[in-house]
């Protein structure tokens, strides 16, 4: 059996969350609703008449999708290889997704993906420069006969 590469698994979860966030933002343009409207109507200005929260969700979703896929310009950069940067950006993406009614599932997926990224970070995993490749093993020293 192989070893679970947690950053690959987290990448798949976050890719799903980003795609879901983009679709939720597009739906939010047609049916604007903030998630917390049952508690207060004070936040309705974020979704109508000007769709500020929907635009922010769309931008975050596109950025995270381009970062996780990754887009050709981002590949092999320090930003692409940094789990720490992901652990900073993903909570912000989750927050803006959870605020929009249609994006609550995307926000929950972001939180799960962030937990898996933290697990990978805690175990010392690194993200390879080329996407979807395996880390190289250190060459083995020859066995000396004594």
Secondary structure, DSSP 8 states (H G I E B T S, - for coil): -----HHHHHHHHHHHHHHHHHHHHHHHHHS--BGGGGT-STTGGGTSSS-HHHHHHHHHHHHHHHHHHT-TTTTTSHHHH-HHHHHHHHHHHHHHHHHBGGGHHHHHHHHHHHHHHHHHHHTT----SSTT--------------
